[in-house]
């Protein structure tokens, strides 16, 4: 009985030992397989870090207005007789835009001119009599006062008559008429808007920390989008007071608008250009990855040779050296994750203050499949910087 029990125990130990040994052998084989399995390379696009000129800027948003713009109104009440403009017409300073009915004023002016001419004749006659010594000083003074009063009355009626006309105060583009022929107009009624679109002005605000960077006549670029800053101008006004509520400073710039592409009231993006700096390390923003631990980039570097590979190469037979020369294989490349300290950003590029040096090759596309030490292949035929450069050349 004991002998059978002993044999059963021995068999059980052998079976359990075999199972455990097989599991250990299998785990080691799997580990060796994955350790020696070649890792597939990831194709990426890269760009080298080179010191380059840097033009910093202050970017903000603003509103465009005409350098001269008014809502036209009449000073005198009356019935519209003629409308001498159409929408979007270019008018010159002094052009008559609206003519009110002035029949009564014309008659009054004609009567006043006749009376003024008569009074002037009386004055001339009084002067002649005084010269001959037969006229009194009192009569001459009365004739002179009457002639002056009549002349002033003519000027007054001429001014009233002029107010029956609405003239363009400056050259510009007039808007849609808001009145019709025969309509009665009261003083202050808006007839249309007149805007000088050749020169525009843009009002925008900058943080108080950047007030010291602003100067008069500083160049400014404007655009409807951040990628198309086609309009140029200069700073013409800086508010000396900081808004205590928003902590912003109001700035005004003039813009040349020869083709009339900008309209008053339009929203624009603004970039105040600061003095150029040389030797700045700046890379495309696509090279930078932001995480909870900080900003980092992937630097492409040659892979280190494995010790066993180096030993195998040294032990190769001498006759292999006599074999025909084969094309030299490209060196293996891997990426290293490097945390960096970034500075200013402008026009799709970011300044690197610490972490990389001139000559480093950074990954600018394909980072989503990378980890530290991943082997890579470089293919720069299509990259974000290539597209940006082509777009800049097209401008």
C-alpha positions as a Markdown table, in Angstrom:
| # | Residue | x | y | z |
|---|---|---|---|---|
| 1 | Unk | 0.0 | 0.0 | 0.0 |
| 2 | Unk | 2.8 | 2.4 | 0.9 |
| 3 | Unk | 4.7 | 1.5 | -2.2 |
| 4 | Unk | 1.8 | 2.3 | -4.4 |
| 5 | Unk | 1.3 | 5.6 | -2.7 |
| 6 | Unk | 5.0 | 6.5 | -3.1 |
| 7 | Unk | 4.9 | 5.7 | -6.8 |
| 8 | Unk | 1.8 | 7.9 | -7.2 |
| 9 | Unk | 3.5 | 10.8 | -5.5 |
| 10 | Unk | 6.6 | 10.4 | -7.7 |
| 11 | Unk | 4.5 | 10.4 | -10.8 |
| 12 | Unk | 2.6 | 13.4 | -9.6 |
| 13 | Unk | 5.8 | 15.3 | -8.9 |
| 14 | Unk | 7.2 | 14.4 | -12.4 |
| 15 | Unk | 4.0 | 15.5 | -14.1 |
| 16 | Unk | 3.8 | 18.8 | -12.2 |
| 17 | Unk | 7.5 | 19.4 | -12.8 |
| 18 | Unk | 7.1 | 18.8 | -16.5 |
| 19 | Unk | 4.2 | 21.3 | -16.7 |
| 20 | Unk | 6.1 | 23.9 | -14.8 |
| 21 | Unk | 9.3 | 23.4 | -16.9 |
| 22 | Unk | 7.3 | 23.5 | -20.1 |
| 23 | Unk | 5.7 | 26.8 | -19.0 |
| 24 | Unk | 9.1 | 28.3 | -18.1 |
| 25 | Unk | 10.5 | 27.1 | -21.5 |
| 26 | Unk | 7.6 | 28.6 | -23.3 |
| 27 | Unk | 7.8 | 32.0 | -21.5 |
| 28 | Unk | 11.6 | 32.2 | -22.3 |
| 29 | Unk | 11.0 | 31.3 | -25.9 |
| 30 | Unk | 8.3 | 34.0 | -26.3 |
| 31 | Unk | 10.5 | 36.5 | -24.5 |
| 32 | Unk | 13.5 | 35.7 | -26.8 |
| 33 | Unk | 11.3 | 35.9 | -29.9 |
| 34 | Unk | 10.0 | 39.3 | -29.1 |
| 35 | Unk | 13.4 | 40.5 | -27.9 |
| 36 | Unk | 15.0 | 39.5 | -31.2 |
| 37 | Unk | 12.1 | 40.4 | -33.5 |
| 38 | Unk | 13.0 | 43.5 | -35.6 |
| 39 | Unk | 10.9 | 46.6 | -34.9 |
| 40 | Unk | 9.3 | 48.2 | -37.9 |
| 41 | Unk | 10.5 | 51.7 | -38.7 |
| 42 | Unk | 8.1 | 54.6 | -38.6 |
| 43 | Unk | 8.3 | 57.1 | -41.5 |
| 44 | Unk | 8.5 | 60.7 | -40.4 |
| 45 | Unk | 9.2 | 64.1 | -41.8 |
| 46 | Unk | 12.0 | 66.2 | -40.2 |
| 47 | Unk | 13.5 | 69.6 | -40.2 |
| 48 | Unk | 16.9 | 70.8 | -39.0 |
| 49 | Unk | 17.4 | 73.4 | -36.3 |
| 50 | Unk | 19.3 | 76.3 | -37.8 |
| 51 | Unk | 19.8 | 79.8 | -36.4 |
| 52 | Unk | 17.7 | 82.2 | -38.6 |
| 53 | Unk | 16.3 | 85.7 | -38.5 |
| 54 | Unk | 13.3 | 86.2 | -36.4 |
| 55 | Unk | 10.7 | 89.0 | -36.8 |
| 56 | Unk | 8.6 | 89.0 | -33.6 |
| 57 | Unk | 5.2 | 90.6 | -33.5 |
| 58 | Unk | 2.2 | 91.5 | -31.4 |
| 59 | Unk | -0.8 | 89.7 | -32.7 |
| 60 | Unk | -4.3 | 90.8 | -31.8 |
| 61 | Unk | -7.7 | 91.6 | -33.4 |
| 62 | Unk | -9.2 | 94.9 | -34.5 |
| 63 | Unk | -12.0 | 96.8 | -36.3 |
| 64 | Unk | -11.6 | 98.7 | -39.6 |
| 65 | Unk | -13.1 | 102.1 | -40.1 |
| 66 | Unk | -12.8 | 104.7 | -42.9 |
| 67 | Unk | -10.3 | 107.4 | -42.2 |
| 68 | Unk | -13.2 | 109.8 | -43.0 |
| 69 | Unk | -16.7 | 108.7 | -42.8 |
| 70 | Unk | -20.0 | 110.5 | -42.0 |
| 71 | Unk | -23.7 | 110.1 | -42.2 |
| 72 | Unk | -25.0 | 112.9 | -44.4 |
| 73 | Unk | -27.9 | 115.0 | -43.2 |
| 74 | Unk | -29.6 | 118.3 | -44.3 |
| 75 | Unk | -29.6 | 121.5 | -42.3 |
| 76 | Unk | -32.9 | 123.0 | -43.7 |
| 77 | Unk | -36.3 | 121.5 | -44.0 |
| 78 | Unk | -37.7 | 121.1 | -47.5 |
| 79 | Unk | -39.0 | 118.9 | -50.3 |
| 80 | Unk | -36.5 | 116.9 | -52.3 |
| 81 | Unk | -36.2 | 118.3 | -55.8 |
| 82 | Unk | -33.3 | 116.2 | -57.2 |
| 83 | Unk | -31.1 | 113.3 | -56.0 |
| 84 | Unk | -27.8 | 113.5 | -57.9 |
| 85 | Unk | -26.2 | 110.2 | -56.8 |
| 86 | Unk | -26.6 | 106.4 | -56.9 |
| 87 | Unk | -25.4 | 103.8 | -54.5 |
| 88 | Unk | -21.6 | 103.1 | -54.5 |
| 89 | Unk | -20.9 | 106.1 | -56.6 |
| 90 | Unk | -17.5 | 107.9 | -56.3 |
| 91 | Unk | -18.1 | 111.6 | -55.5 |
| 92 | Unk | -15.8 | 114.5 | -55.2 |
| 93 | Unk | -15.7 | 117.2 | -52.6 |
| 94 | Unk | -18.3 | 119.9 | -53.3 |
| 95 | Unk | -20.5 | 117.8 | -55.5 |
| 96 | Unk | -24.3 | 118.5 | -55.0 |
| 97 | Unk | -25.9 | 115.3 | -53.8 |
| 98 | Unk | -29.4 | 116.5 | -52.8 |
| 99 | Unk | -31.2 | 119.6 | -54.0 |
| 100 | Unk | -34.2 | 120.8 | -52.0 |
| 101 | Unk | -36.9 | 123.0 | -53.4 |
| 102 | Unk | -35.6 | 126.6 | -53.1 |
| 103 | Unk | -38.1 | 128.6 | -55.1 |
| 104 | Unk | -39.0 | 130.9 | -52.3 |
| 105 | Unk | -35.4 | 131.4 | -51.2 |
| 106 | Unk | -34.4 | 132.2 | -54.8 |
| 107 | Unk | -37.1 | 134.9 | -55.0 |
| 108 | Unk | -36.1 | 136.4 | -51.7 |
| 109 | Unk | -32.5 | 136.5 | -52.8 |
| 110 | Unk | -33.3 | 138.2 | -56.1 |
| 111 | Unk | -35.3 | 140.9 | -54.3 |
| 112 | Unk | -32.6 | 141.4 | -51.7 |
| 113 | Unk | -30.0 | 141.8 | -54.5 |
| 114 | Unk | -32.1 | 144.4 | -56.2 |
| 115 | Unk | -32.5 | 146.3 | -52.9 |
| 116 | Unk | -28.8 | 146.0 | -52.3 |
| 117 | Unk | -28.0 | 147.4 | -55.7 |
| 118 | Unk | -30.3 | 150.4 | -55.1 |
| 119 | Unk | -28.8 | 151.1 | -51.7 |
| 120 | Unk | -25.3 | 150.9 | -53.2 |
| 121 | Unk | -26.4 | 153.5 | -55.8 |
| 122 | Unk | -27.7 | 155.7 | -53.0 |
| 123 | Unk | -24.4 | 155.4 | -51.2 |
| 124 | Unk | -22.5 | 156.3 | -54.3 |
| 125 | Unk | -24.7 | 159.4 | -54.8 |
| 126 | Unk | -24.2 | 160.4 | -51.2 |
| 127 | Unk | -20.4 | 160.1 | -51.5 |
| 128 | Unk | -20.5 | 162.3 | -54.7 |
| 129 | Unk | -22.6 | 165.0 | -53.0 |
| 130 | Unk | -20.3 | 165.0 | -50.0 |
| 131 | Unk | -17.3 | 165.4 | -52.3 |
| 132 | Unk | -19.0 | 168.5 | -53.9 |
| 133 | Unk | -19.8 | 169.9 | -50.5 |
| 134 | Unk | -23.5 | 169.9 | -50.8 |
| 135 | Unk | -24.2 | 166.7 | -48.8 |
| 136 | Unk | -24.2 | 166.2 | -45.0 |
| 137 | Unk | -22.2 | 163.7 | -43.0 |
| 138 | Unk | -25.4 | 162.3 | -41.5 |
| 139 | Unk | -26.9 | 161.5 | -44.9 |
| 140 | Unk | -23.6 | 159.8 | -45.9 |
| 141 | Unk | -23.5 | 157.7 | -42.8 |
| 142 | Unk | -27.2 | 156.7 | -43.2 |
| 143 | Unk | -26.6 | 155.7 | -46.9 |
| 144 | Unk | -23.5 | 153.7 | -45.9 |
| 145 | Unk | -25.3 | 151.8 | -43.1 |
| 146 | Unk | -28.2 | 151.0 | -45.4 |
| 147 | Unk | -25.9 | 149.7 | -48.2 |
| 148 | Unk | -24.0 | 147.5 | -45.6 |
| 149 | Unk | -27.3 | 146.1 | -44.2 |
| 150 | Unk | -28.5 | 145.2 | -47.7 |
| 151 | Unk | -25.2 | 143.5 | -48.6 |
| 152 | Unk | -25.4 | 141.5 | -45.3 |
| 153 | Unk | -29.0 | 140.5 | -46.1 |
| 154 | Unk | -27.9 | 139.2 | -49.5 |
| 155 | Unk | -25.2 | 137.1 | -47.8 |
| 156 | Unk | -27.7 | 135.7 | -45.3 |
| 157 | Unk | -30.2 | 134.7 | -48.0 |
| 158 | Unk | -27.4 | 133.2 | -50.1 |
| 159 | Unk | -26.3 | 131.1 | -47.0 |
| 160 | Unk | -29.9 | 129.9 | -46.6 |
| 161 | Unk | -30.1 | 129.1 | -50.2 |
| 162 | Unk | -26.8 | 127.1 | -50.0 |
| 163 | Unk | -28.3 | 125.1 | -47.1 |
| 164 | Unk | -31.0 | 123.8 | -49.5 |
| 165 | Unk | -28.2 | 121.8 | -51.2 |
| 166 | Unk | -26.4 | 118.9 | -49.7 |
| 167 | Unk | -22.8 | 118.8 | -50.9 |
| 168 | Unk | -20.1 | 116.1 | -50.4 |
| 169 | Unk | -17.7 | 117.2 | -47.6 |
| 170 | Unk | -14.8 | 115.1 | -49.1 |
| 171 | Unk | -13.9 | 112.6 | -51.8 |
| 172 | Unk | -15.3 | 109.2 | -51.2 |
| 173 | Unk | -17.8 | 106.5 | -51.9 |
| 174 | Unk | -21.5 | 107.2 | -51.1 |
| 175 | Unk | -23.8 | 104.5 | -49.9 |
| 176 | Unk | -27.4 | 103.6 | -50.6 |
| 177 | Unk | -29.8 | 106.6 | -50.7 |
| 178 | Unk | -32.3 | 106.5 | -47.9 |
| 179 | Unk | -34.7 | 109.1 | -49.3 |
| 180 | Unk | -36.8 | 109.6 | -52.5 |
| 181 | Unk | -37.7 | 112.4 | -54.8 |
| 182 | Unk | -40.5 | 114.5 | -53.5 |
| 183 | Unk | -40.0 | 113.4 | -49.9 |
| 184 | Unk | -40.1 | 116.0 | -47.1 |
| 185 | Unk | -36.9 | 116.2 | -45.1 |
| 186 | Unk | -36.6 | 117.5 | -41.6 |
| 187 | Unk | -33.2 | 118.8 | -40.4 |
| 188 | Unk | -31.0 | 116.0 | -39.1 |
| 189 | Unk | -32.6 | 113.3 | -41.4 |
| 190 | Unk | -29.8 | 110.9 | -42.6 |
| 191 | Unk | -29.7 | 110.8 | -46.4 |
| 192 | Unk | -26.8 | 108.4 | -47.0 |
| 193 | Unk | -23.4 | 107.5 | -45.7 |
| 194 | Unk | -20.2 | 108.8 | -47.3 |
| 195 | Unk | -16.9 | 106.8 | -46.7 |
| 196 | Unk | -13.4 | 107.5 | -47.9 |
| 197 | Unk | -12.2 | 103.9 | -48.6 |
| 198 | Unk | -8.8 | 104.7 | -50.1 |
| 199 | Unk | -7.3 | 105.1 | -46.6 |
| 200 | Unk | -8.7 | 103.1 | -43.7 |
| 201 | Unk | -7.9 | 103.1 | -40.0 |
| 202 | Unk | -7.9 | 100.1 | -37.7 |
| 203 | Unk | -8.5 | 100.4 | -34.0 |
| 204 | Unk | -7.2 | 97.5 | -31.8 |
| 205 | Unk | -5.9 | 96.9 | -28.3 |
| 206 | Unk | -2.8 | 95.4 | -26.8 |
| 207 | Unk | -1.9 | 94.2 | -23.3 |
| 208 | Unk | -0.3 | 96.8 | -21.0 |
| 209 | Unk | 2.8 | 94.6 | -20.7 |
| 210 | Unk | 3.5 | 95.2 | -24.4 |
| 211 | Unk | 3.0 | 99.0 | -24.4 |
| 212 | Unk | 6.7 | 99.6 | -24.2 |
| 213 | Unk | 7.2 | 97.8 | -27.5 |
| 214 | Unk | 4.9 | 100.1 | -29.5 |
| 215 | Unk | 6.2 | 103.2 | -31.4 |
| 216 | Unk | 4.7 | 105.7 | -33.8 |
| 217 | Unk | 5.0 | 104.8 | -37.5 |
| 218 | Unk | 5.7 | 101.2 | -36.6 |
| 219 | Unk | 4.7 | 98.8 | -39.4 |
| 220 | Unk | 1.5 | 96.8 | -39.0 |
| 221 | Unk | 0.1 | 93.9 | -41.1 |
| 222 | Unk | -3.6 | 93.3 | -41.4 |
| 223 | Unk | -5.7 | 90.5 | -42.9 |
| 224 | Unk | -9.1 | 88.8 | -42.7 |
| 225 | Unk | -7.4 | 85.6 | -41.6 |
| 226 | Unk | -4.1 | 84.9 | -39.9 |
| 227 | Unk | -2.7 | 83.2 | -43.0 |
| 228 | Unk | -3.3 | 86.1 | -45.3 |
| 229 | Unk | -2.0 | 89.4 | -43.9 |
| 230 | Unk | -2.1 | 91.2 | -47.3 |
| 231 | Unk | -2.7 | 94.8 | -46.1 |
| 232 | Unk | 0.0 | 97.0 | -44.7 |
| 233 | Unk | -0.1 | 100.1 | -42.5 |
| 234 | Unk | 1.6 | 102.1 | -39.8 |
| 235 | Unk | 0.8 | 103.0 | -36.2 |
| 236 | Unk | -0.5 | 106.6 | -36.1 |
| 237 | Unk | -1.8 | 106.8 | -32.5 |
| 238 | Unk | -1.2 | 105.2 | -29.1 |
| 239 | Unk | -3.5 | 106.0 | -26.3 |
| 240 | Unk | -1.4 | 107.2 | -23.3 |
| 241 | Unk | -3.9 | 105.8 | -20.8 |
| 242 | Unk | -4.3 | 102.1 | -19.9 |
| 243 | Unk | -7.9 | 101.0 | -19.4 |
| 244 | Unk | -8.2 | 100.2 | -15.7 |
| 245 | Unk | -10.9 | 97.6 | -16.3 |
| 246 | Unk | -9.4 | 95.6 | -19.2 |
| 247 | Unk | -5.7 | 96.5 | -18.7 |
| 248 | Unk | -5.5 | 97.1 | -22.5 |
| 249 | Unk | -4.1 | 100.0 | -24.4 |
| 250 | Unk | -5.9 | 101.4 | -27.5 |
| 251 | Unk | -3.9 | 101.7 | -30.7 |
| 252 | Unk | -4.8 | 103.1 | -34.1 |
| 253 | Unk | -3.1 | 102.4 | -37.4 |
| 254 | Unk | -3.7 | 103.6 | -41.0 |
| 255 | Unk | -4.1 | 101.1 | -43.8 |
| 256 | Unk | -3.8 | 101.7 | -47.6 |
| 257 | Unk | -6.8 | 100.2 | -49.3 |
| 258 | Unk | -6.5 | 101.1 | -53.0 |
| 259 | Unk | -8.7 | 98.2 | -54.3 |
| 260 | Unk | -11.4 | 98.8 | -51.7 |
| 261 | Unk | -11.3 | 95.2 | -50.4 |
| 262 | Unk | -11.7 | 96.3 | -46.8 |
| 263 | Unk | -15.0 | 97.8 | -45.6 |
| 264 | Unk | -15.7 | 100.0 | -42.6 |
| 265 | Unk | -16.8 | 98.0 | -39.5 |
| 266 | Unk | -15.0 | 94.8 | -40.8 |
| 267 | Unk | -13.2 | 92.5 | -38.3 |
| 268 | Unk | -9.4 | 92.0 | -39.1 |
| 269 | Unk | -6.4 | 90.3 | -37.6 |
| 270 | Unk | -3.6 | 92.6 | -36.7 |
| 271 | Unk | 0.2 | 91.9 | -36.4 |
| 272 | Unk | 2.4 | 94.7 | -35.2 |
| 273 | Unk | 5.9 | 93.9 | -36.5 |
| 274 | Unk | 8.8 | 94.4 | -34.0 |
| 275 | Unk | 12.5 | 94.8 | -34.8 |
| 276 | Unk | 14.2 | 91.8 | -36.4 |
| 277 | Unk | 16.5 | 89.6 | -34.4 |
| 278 | Unk | 19.2 | 87.3 | -35.9 |
| 279 | Unk | 20.5 | 83.9 | -34.7 |
| 280 | Unk | 17.2 | 82.7 | -33.1 |
| 281 | Unk | 16.6 | 79.0 | -32.9 |
| 282 | Unk | 13.0 | 78.6 | -34.2 |
| 283 | Unk | 11.3 | 75.4 | -35.4 |
| 284 | Unk | 7.9 | 74.7 | -37.0 |
| 285 | Unk | 5.2 | 74.5 | -34.4 |
| 286 | Unk | 4.3 | 71.0 | -35.7 |
| 287 | Unk | 7.6 | 69.7 | -34.1 |
| 288 | Unk | 6.4 | 70.6 | -30.6 |
| 289 | Unk | 4.2 | 68.3 | -28.5 |
| 290 | Unk | 2.6 | 69.5 | -25.3 |
| 291 | Unk | 1.9 | 67.2 | -22.4 |
| 292 | Unk | 1.1 | 67.4 | -18.7 |
| 293 | Unk | 4.8 | 67.1 | -18.0 |
| 294 | Unk | 5.9 | 69.9 | -20.4 |
| 295 | Unk | 6.7 | 70.5 | -24.0 |
| 296 | Unk | 8.9 | 68.1 | -25.9 |
| 297 | Unk | 10.3 | 67.3 | -29.3 |
| 298 | Unk | 11.6 | 64.1 | -31.0 |
| 299 | Unk | 15.2 | 64.4 | -32.0 |
| 300 | Unk | 16.5 | 62.0 | -34.8 |
| 301 | Unk | 19.8 | 60.4 | -34.0 |
| 302 | Unk | 21.9 | 57.4 | -35.3 |
| 303 | Unk | 21.1 | 54.2 | -33.5 |
| 304 | Unk | 23.8 | 52.7 | -31.3 |
| 305 | Unk | 25.3 | 49.4 | -32.6 |
| 306 | Unk | 24.5 | 46.3 | -30.6 |
| 307 | Unk | 27.5 | 44.5 | -29.0 |
| 308 | Unk | 26.7 | 41.1 | -30.6 |
| 309 | Unk | 26.4 | 42.7 | -34.0 |
| 310 | Unk | 29.8 | 44.3 | -33.6 |
| 311 | Unk | 31.3 | 40.9 | -32.5 |
| 312 | Unk | 29.8 | 39.1 | -35.5 |
| 313 | Unk | 31.2 | 41.7 | -37.9 |
| 314 | Unk | 34.7 | 41.3 | -36.4 |
| 315 | Unk | 34.5 | 37.5 | -36.7 |
| 316 | Unk | 33.4 | 37.5 | -40.4 |
| 317 | Unk | 35.8 | 35.4 | -42.7 |
| 318 | Unk | 38.5 | 37.2 | -44.6 |
| 319 | Unk | 37.2 | 36.0 | -47.9 |
| 320 | Unk | 34.0 | 38.0 | -47.4 |
| 321 | Unk | 36.2 | 41.1 | -47.9 |
| 322 | Unk | 37.0 | 39.9 | -51.4 |
| 323 | Unk | 33.4 | 39.7 | -52.4 |
| 324 | Unk | 32.0 | 42.4 | -54.8 |
| 325 | Unk | 31.2 | 45.6 | -53.0 |
| 326 | Unk | 27.5 | 46.0 | -52.0 |
| 327 | Unk | 25.6 | 49.3 | -51.8 |
| 328 | Unk | 26.2 | 50.8 | -48.4 |
| 329 | Unk | 23.0 | 50.6 | -46.3 |
| 330 | Unk | 21.6 | 53.7 | -44.8 |
| 331 | Unk | 22.5 | 54.2 | -41.1 |
| 332 | Unk | 19.7 | 53.1 | -38.7 |
| 333 | Unk | 18.0 | 56.1 | -37.0 |
| 334 | Unk | 16.0 | 56.4 | -33.8 |
| 335 | Unk | 14.2 | 59.2 | -32.0 |
| 336 | Unk | 14.9 | 60.5 | -28.6 |
| 337 | Unk | 12.3 | 62.4 | -26.6 |
| 338 | Unk | 13.7 | 65.8 | -25.4 |
| 339 | Unk | 11.9 | 68.2 | -23.2 |
| 340 | Unk | 12.4 | 71.8 | -24.3 |
| 341 | Unk | 11.7 | 75.3 | -23.0 |
| 342 | Unk | 9.8 | 77.4 | -25.6 |
| 343 | Unk | 9.6 | 81.1 | -26.1 |
| 344 | Unk | 7.7 | 83.3 | -28.6 |
| 345 | Unk | 5.5 | 82.0 | -31.4 |
| 346 | Unk | 5.0 | 83.7 | -34.7 |
| 347 | Unk | 3.8 | 82.8 | -38.2 |
| 348 | Unk | 3.8 | 79.0 | -37.6 |
| 349 | Unk | 7.2 | 78.9 | -35.9 |
| 350 | Unk | 8.1 | 78.6 | -32.2 |
| 351 | Unk | 11.3 | 79.8 | -30.5 |
| 352 | Unk | 13.3 | 77.1 | -28.6 |
| 353 | Unk | 15.2 | 78.5 | -25.6 |
| 354 | Unk | 16.5 | 75.3 | -24.1 |
| 355 | Unk | 16.7 | 71.7 | -25.0 |
| 356 | Unk | 18.0 | 71.5 | -28.6 |
| 357 | Unk | 21.0 | 73.0 | -30.4 |
| 358 | Unk | 21.8 | 74.1 | -33.9 |
| 359 | Unk | 22.1 | 71.1 | -36.3 |
| 360 | Unk | 19.6 | 68.9 | -34.4 |
| 361 | Unk | 17.1 | 67.1 | -36.7 |
| 362 | Unk | 13.6 | 67.3 | -35.3 |
| 363 | Unk | 10.5 | 65.3 | -36.3 |
| 364 | Unk | 7.8 | 67.6 | -37.6 |
| 365 | Unk | 5.2 | 65.0 | -38.8 |
| 366 | Unk | 4.4 | 61.5 | -37.6 |
| 367 | Unk | 4.9 | 62.0 | -33.8 |
| 368 | Unk | 1.6 | 60.3 | -32.9 |
| 369 | Unk | 3.3 | 56.8 | -33.6 |
| 370 | Unk | 6.5 | 57.5 | -31.8 |
| 371 | Unk | 7.9 | 56.7 | -28.4 |
| 372 | Unk | 11.4 | 57.2 | -27.0 |
| 373 | Unk | 13.8 | 55.0 | -29.0 |
| 374 | Unk | 11.5 | 54.2 | -31.9 |
| 375 | Unk | 13.4 | 53.5 | -35.2 |
| 376 | Unk | 12.4 | 55.8 | -38.0 |
| 377 | Unk | 12.8 | 56.5 | -41.7 |
| 378 | Unk | 13.1 | 60.1 | -42.9 |
| 379 | Unk | 10.9 | 61.1 | -45.9 |
| 380 | Unk | 10.7 | 64.8 | -46.5 |
| 381 | Unk | 9.0 | 64.7 | -49.9 |
| 382 | Unk | 5.8 | 65.8 | -48.2 |
| 383 | Unk | 5.9 | 67.8 | -45.0 |
| 384 | Unk | 4.1 | 70.7 | -43.4 |
| 385 | Unk | 7.1 | 73.1 | -44.0 |
| 386 | Unk | 7.2 | 72.2 | -47.7 |
| 387 | Unk | 3.6 | 73.2 | -48.0 |
| 388 | Unk | 4.2 | 76.4 | -46.1 |
| 389 | Unk | 7.2 | 77.3 | -48.2 |
| 390 | Unk | 5.3 | 76.8 | -51.4 |
| 391 | Unk | 2.5 | 78.9 | -50.1 |
| 392 | Unk | 4.9 | 81.7 | -49.1 |
| 393 | Unk | 6.6 | 81.5 | -52.6 |
| 394 | Unk | 3.2 | 81.8 | -54.3 |
| 395 | Unk | 2.6 | 85.1 | -52.4 |
